């Protein structure tokens, strides 16, 4: 498990979400085109539809910082 996945697991736990609940965030290569470009996605409906998350940033460090901020915000 990489840092992004670990942080998203913590974010989902703080928010009380489990897969496949709406709002659940996960890190994956949804396109599956063989290019290693995984991103953070959020489940948006009961049929498993997803959308690109605003937690994605230009670098992995910025993405992890954004997730940490979301975790802190969810705790308050």
Secondary structure, 3 states (H helix, E strand, C coil): CCHHHHHHHHHHHHHCCCCCCCCCEEEECCCCCCCCCCEEEEECCCCCCEEECCCCCCCHHHHHHHHHHHHHHHHC
